[in-house]
Each structure stands twice: as C-alpha cells, then as structure tokens.
Amino acid sequence: MQTTPTRTALRFGLIVGLGLIIYGLILQVAKLQTNALASWGSTLFLIIGLIFAMQDYKKNNEGYLTYGEGLTIGSLTSAIAGFMSGLFTFVYISFIDNSFVDETLQKLRIDLEKQGQLTDDQIDKVIEMSAYMLKPGVLFALGVVFTLIFGFVFSLIISAILKKNKPVF
C-alpha cells in the first residue's frame, strides 16, 4: 500500500488527537486545566506529532518530502486532532463534568479579585463574557479552529526544515 499524505495525516491525526485527549484528562484529574504552563504541554504534543508525521511520510517516500506534502500532512493532522480533542471537550463538559465551567469561573473570579485592578462590575462583565466562551459548543469550535491555526503555522516551519525534493533528473 502506497503512503499518501492523507493516509499519514489520518493515522497521526488519530494518534495526536488521542494523545491530546489523554493529556487533557490528566490535567483534569490533577486539577491543572487552568494552569497556563501545563496547557503548553498540548502545544508541545502537537508539534512533536507533526514532526513524527512528516518524518514518517518522508521515510516511507524514499526520503523525500515536498513543502506542499509537509503542509498537507501537518494541516490535516492538526484538523483531525483538533476535531477529536474538541469533540471530547464537548462531551466531557456536557455530560461527564458539568461543574467544570462553574469551577473555572469561580477560580477566575477569585484571581481577578486578588489582583484588585477591576471593580466588581468589571469583574461581573468578565465573568459573563467568560461564561459564554466556556459553553461546550463554543469550546468545541474554538478548539478545532485554534488547533488548526497553530498546526498550520507549525507545519509551515516544520515543512520548511524537513523538506527534501526529488531530483529532477
């Protein structure tokens, strides 16, 4: 069976998506889902997944990977992983842990009050806006879109580094 960018992206998209789901569960269990530093782990996991996907394709394609193939693999891998991760987040917040949104908003309120830079009315407006952004459907859409955007940008860079065109003659 011949290796294609789509097949490679599908395989690694599923792997990266599953990895992001597992990492997200670990953050939930450890109560680190609002920790900014811990959330960078998912970005690092995406980057590593993109590198492995492109290297795997290159290895199975006689050592060659064009810039376009790398960009295709990276973008599709990111789209699949983002969809899986976003769908899991939607299901988790909607059906498994309904308290996630309330706990996140309470932590936000406490943090804003500790800073002391906003009035109570301003804090209420921030909480109101954040409550909208934490709706399961909105989180799903944002998860897919942002994973795709980050994945595309990282793919631009990784593809440029890993590309090796076939000789013309």
C-alpha positions as CSV (number, residue, x, y, z in Angstrom):
1,M,0.0,0.0,0.0
2,Q,1.4,3.3,-1.1
3,T,1.9,6.1,1.5
4,T,0.0,9.2,0.8
5,P,-0.1,12.5,2.7
6,T,-3.7,11.9,3.6
7,R,-3.1,8.4,5.0
8,T,-0.2,9.6,7.0
9,A,-2.2,12.6,8.3
10,L,-5.2,10.4,9.2
11,R,-3.0,8.0,11.2
12,F,-1.1,10.6,13.0
13,G,-4.2,12.8,13.5
14,L,-5.8,10.0,15.4
15,I,-2.7,9.4,17.4
16,V,-2.2,13.1,18.3
17,G,-5.9,13.5,19.0
18,L,-5.9,10.6,21.3
19,G,-2.8,11.9,23.0
20,L,-4.4,15.3,23.5
21,I,-7.5,13.7,25.0
22,I,-5.3,11.7,27.4
23,Y,-3.3,14.7,28.3
24,G,-6.5,16.7,28.9
25,L,-7.8,14.0,31.2
26,I,-4.6,14.0,33.1
27,L,-4.9,17.8,33.6
28,Q,-8.5,17.4,34.7
29,V,-7.7,14.7,37.3
30,A,-4.7,16.7,38.5
31,K,-6.8,19.9,38.6
32,L,-4.3,21.7,36.4
33,Q,-6.7,22.5,33.5
34,T,-6.5,26.2,34.3
35,N,-2.7,26.2,34.7
36,A,-1.2,28.2,31.8
37,L,2.2,26.4,31.9
38,A,0.5,22.9,31.9
39,S,-1.6,23.9,28.9
40,W,1.5,24.4,26.8
41,G,2.1,20.6,27.0
42,S,-0.7,20.1,24.5
43,T,1.0,22.5,22.1
44,L,4.3,20.7,22.5
45,F,2.5,17.4,21.9
46,L,1.0,18.7,18.7
47,I,4.4,19.9,17.5
48,I,6.0,16.6,18.2
49,G,3.2,14.8,16.5
50,L,3.6,16.9,13.4
51,I,7.3,16.2,13.3
52,F,6.8,12.5,13.6
53,A,4.1,12.5,10.9
54,M,6.2,14.3,8.4
55,Q,9.3,12.2,9.2
56,D,7.3,9.0,8.8
57,Y,6.0,10.1,5.4
58,K,9.5,11.1,4.4
59,K,10.9,7.7,5.5
60,N,8.2,5.8,3.5
61,N,8.6,8.1,0.5
62,E,12.3,7.2,-0.3
63,G,13.5,10.1,1.9
64,Y,11.6,12.8,0.0
65,L,9.0,15.3,1.3
66,T,8.0,18.4,-0.6
67,Y,6.9,21.5,1.2
68,G,3.4,21.1,0.0
69,E,3.2,17.5,1.2
70,G,4.5,18.5,4.6
71,L,2.0,21.3,4.8
72,T,-0.8,19.0,3.8
73,I,0.2,16.4,6.3
74,G,0.5,18.9,9.1
75,S,-2.7,20.7,8.4
76,L,-4.8,17.5,8.1
77,T,-3.1,16.0,11.2
78,S,-4.0,19.2,13.1
79,A,-7.6,19.3,11.8
80,I,-8.2,15.7,12.8
81,A,-6.5,16.1,16.2
82,G,-8.4,19.3,16.9
83,F,-11.7,17.7,15.9
84,M,-11.1,14.8,18.2
85,S,-9.9,16.9,21.1
86,G,-12.8,19.4,20.7
87,L,-15.4,16.7,20.5
88,F,-14.0,15.1,23.7
89,T,-14.1,18.5,25.4
90,F,-17.7,19.0,24.3
91,V,-18.8,15.6,25.6
92,Y,-16.8,16.0,28.8
93,I,-18.3,19.3,29.7
94,S,-21.8,18.5,28.5
95,F,-22.2,15.0,30.0
96,I,-19.4,14.0,32.3
97,D,-18.3,17.0,34.4
98,N,-20.9,19.7,34.4
99,S,-19.1,21.5,37.2
100,F,-16.1,22.3,35.1
101,V,-17.5,25.7,33.9
102,D,-18.6,26.8,37.3
103,E,-15.3,25.8,38.9
104,T,-13.4,27.7,36.2
105,L,-15.5,30.8,36.6
106,Q,-15.1,30.7,40.4
107,K,-11.3,30.4,40.0
108,L,-11.3,33.3,37.5
109,R,-13.4,35.5,39.9
110,I,-11.0,34.8,42.8
111,D,-8.0,35.5,40.7
112,L,-9.4,38.8,39.4
113,E,-10.4,39.9,43.0
114,K,-6.9,39.1,44.2
115,Q,-5.4,41.3,41.6
116,G,-7.6,44.2,42.7
117,Q,-7.4,46.1,39.4
118,L,-11.1,45.7,38.4
119,T,-14.3,46.9,40.0
120,D,-17.0,44.4,40.9
121,D,-19.0,45.5,37.9
122,Q,-16.0,44.9,35.6
123,I,-15.4,41.5,37.1
124,D,-19.0,40.6,36.6
125,K,-18.7,41.5,32.9
126,V,-15.5,39.5,32.5
127,I,-17.3,36.5,34.2
128,E,-20.3,36.9,31.9
129,M,-18.1,37.0,28.8
130,S,-16.1,34.1,30.0
131,A,-19.2,32.1,30.7
132,Y,-20.2,32.5,27.1
133,M,-16.7,31.4,25.9
134,L,-16.9,28.3,28.1
135,K,-20.1,26.9,26.6
136,P,-19.4,23.4,25.2
137,G,-20.3,24.3,21.6
138,V,-18.1,27.4,21.7
139,L,-15.2,25.4,23.2
140,F,-15.6,22.7,20.5
141,A,-15.4,25.3,17.7
142,L,-12.5,27.2,19.3
143,G,-10.6,24.0,19.9
144,V,-10.9,22.9,16.3
145,V,-10.1,26.4,14.9
146,F,-7.1,27.1,17.2
147,T,-5.6,23.6,16.8
148,L,-5.9,24.0,13.0
149,I,-4.3,27.5,13.1
150,F,-1.5,26.5,15.4
151,G,-0.9,23.3,13.4
152,F,-0.8,25.2,10.1
153,V,1.7,27.7,11.4
154,F,3.9,25.0,12.9
155,S,3.6,23.0,9.7
156,L,4.9,25.9,7.7
157,I,8.0,25.9,9.8
158,I,8.5,22.1,10.2
159,S,7.8,21.5,6.4
160,A,10.5,24.1,5.5
161,I,13.0,22.3,7.8
162,L,12.2,18.7,6.7
163,K,11.6,19.2,3.0
164,K,13.6,17.4,0.5
165,N,12.5,17.5,-3.1
166,K,13.1,14.6,-5.5
167,P,15.9,15.4,-8.0
168,V,14.6,16.4,-11.4
169,F,16.8,14.0,-13.3
